[in-house]
Amino acid sequence: MKNEYRLLLNRQKKEERKARTHRICTRGGMLEGLLPDTIILNDERFKAFLVKTTANKFGRNILAELVAEQEQEDAANSADTDPQDGEEPTAGTEETEPESGGTLTPEPVEPVAVSNGTNAGRTGNGARSGD
């Protein structure tokens, strides 16, 4: 039984790693698709870009709103499913206003310097020339 338990844990960990890798690749691809100029940035500058554009009050407010929407959607979906094995149905969550008072205004952010500062080799649709 101990061996079966370890096998089940290993299988679960493998599935979690696979899902995480897929999520990281998918989201990274989305980011590069929306912001192709980030492709030329080294890891340090890319991290600086992410920090300066997302780790501020404006970015945190947007994330909080999206998380609240997702939680409400998940609660509504779980309330729609029939309870199994005597489980109680989950009630939906109440809609709440963002903590900032509901108004989102961006904070000023300093631009990130890019090493060569050019978009050489790029076409208007974000694809590289010659692809």
C-alpha positions as CSV (number, residue, x, y, z in Angstrom):
1,M,0.0,0.0,0.0
2,K,2.9,2.4,0.8
3,N,4.3,1.7,-2.7
4,E,0.9,2.4,-4.3
5,Y,0.6,5.6,-2.3
6,R,4.1,6.8,-3.5
7,L,3.2,5.9,-7.1
8,L,0.0,7.9,-6.9
9,L,1.9,10.9,-5.3
10,N,4.5,10.7,-8.1
11,R,1.9,10.6,-10.8
12,Q,0.1,13.6,-9.2
13,K,3.4,15.6,-9.0
14,K,4.2,14.7,-12.6
15,E,0.7,15.9,-13.8
16,E,1.1,19.1,-11.8
17,R,4.6,19.8,-13.3
18,K,3.1,19.1,-16.8
19,A,0.2,21.5,-16.2
20,R,2.6,24.2,-14.8
21,T,5.0,23.9,-17.8
22,H,2.0,24.1,-20.2
23,R,0.7,27.2,-18.4
24,I,4.1,28.9,-18.4
25,C,4.7,28.2,-22.1
26,T,1.1,29.3,-23.1
27,R,1.2,32.5,-21.1
28,G,4.8,33.3,-22.2
29,G,3.6,32.9,-25.8
30,M,0.7,35.1,-25.2
31,L,2.9,37.8,-23.8
32,E,5.4,37.6,-26.7
33,G,2.5,37.6,-29.2
34,L,1.0,40.8,-27.7
35,L,4.4,42.5,-27.0
36,P,6.8,41.2,-29.6
37,D,9.4,43.8,-28.7
38,T,10.0,42.0,-25.4
39,I,11.6,39.1,-27.3
40,I,14.9,41.0,-27.6
41,L,15.1,41.8,-23.9
42,N,17.5,39.8,-21.8
43,D,16.0,38.2,-18.6
44,E,17.1,41.1,-16.4
45,R,15.4,43.7,-18.5
46,F,12.4,41.5,-19.1
47,K,11.9,41.2,-15.4
48,A,12.3,44.9,-15.0
49,F,9.6,45.4,-17.6
50,L,7.2,43.1,-15.8
51,V,7.9,44.7,-12.4
52,K,7.5,48.2,-13.7
53,T,4.3,47.5,-15.7
54,T,2.5,45.1,-13.3
55,A,3.9,45.5,-9.8
56,N,2.3,48.8,-9.1
57,K,-1.1,49.9,-7.6
58,F,-2.7,50.0,-11.1
59,G,-1.5,46.5,-12.0
60,R,-2.5,45.1,-8.6
61,N,-6.0,46.6,-8.9
62,I,-6.5,45.1,-12.3
63,L,-5.3,41.7,-11.1
64,A,-7.6,41.9,-8.0
65,E,-10.6,42.6,-10.3
66,L,-9.8,39.7,-12.6
67,V,-9.2,37.4,-9.7
68,A,-12.6,38.4,-8.2
69,E,-14.3,37.8,-11.5
70,Q,-12.7,34.4,-11.8
71,E,-13.7,33.4,-8.3
72,Q,-17.3,34.5,-9.0
73,E,-17.4,32.6,-12.2
74,D,-15.9,29.5,-10.5
75,A,-18.4,29.8,-7.6
76,A,-21.3,30.1,-10.1
77,N,-20.1,27.1,-12.1
78,S,-19.7,25.0,-8.9
79,A,-23.2,26.1,-7.7
80,D,-24.7,25.0,-11.1
81,T,-23.4,21.4,-10.7
82,D,-25.3,18.9,-8.7
83,P,-23.9,18.0,-5.3
84,Q,-22.4,14.6,-5.1
85,D,-22.1,12.2,-2.2
86,G,-24.1,14.4,0.2
87,E,-22.1,17.5,-0.5
88,E,-23.8,20.9,0.1
89,P,-24.1,23.1,-3.0
90,T,-21.8,26.1,-3.0
91,A,-23.4,29.5,-2.8
92,G,-22.3,32.2,-5.2
93,T,-20.2,35.1,-3.9
94,E,-21.4,38.6,-3.6
95,E,-20.0,41.2,-6.0
96,T,-17.8,43.7,-4.2
97,E,-16.2,47.0,-5.2
98,P,-12.4,47.2,-5.6
99,E,-10.6,48.4,-2.5
100,S,-9.4,51.5,-4.3
101,G,-12.9,52.9,-4.6
102,G,-13.6,51.5,-8.0
103,T,-11.5,54.0,-10.0
104,L,-8.4,52.7,-11.7
105,T,-5.7,55.3,-12.6
106,P,-2.2,54.3,-13.7
107,E,0.7,55.4,-11.7
108,P,3.6,57.0,-13.6
109,V,6.3,54.5,-14.5
110,E,9.8,55.2,-15.7
111,P,10.5,53.6,-19.1
112,V,12.8,50.5,-19.3
113,A,15.9,51.1,-21.4
114,V,16.4,48.6,-24.3
115,S,19.9,47.7,-25.3
116,N,19.7,48.6,-29.0
117,G,16.4,50.6,-29.0
118,T,15.5,49.5,-32.5
119,N,12.8,47.3,-34.0
120,A,15.1,46.2,-36.8
121,G,13.9,43.0,-38.5
122,R,10.3,43.4,-37.4
123,T,7.2,43.8,-39.6
124,G,4.1,45.7,-38.6
125,N,2.3,42.6,-37.4
126,G,4.9,41.6,-34.9
127,A,6.5,38.9,-37.0
128,R,10.2,38.8,-37.8
129,S,11.1,39.5,-41.4
130,G,12.3,36.4,-43.1
131,D,9.9,34.1,-41.1
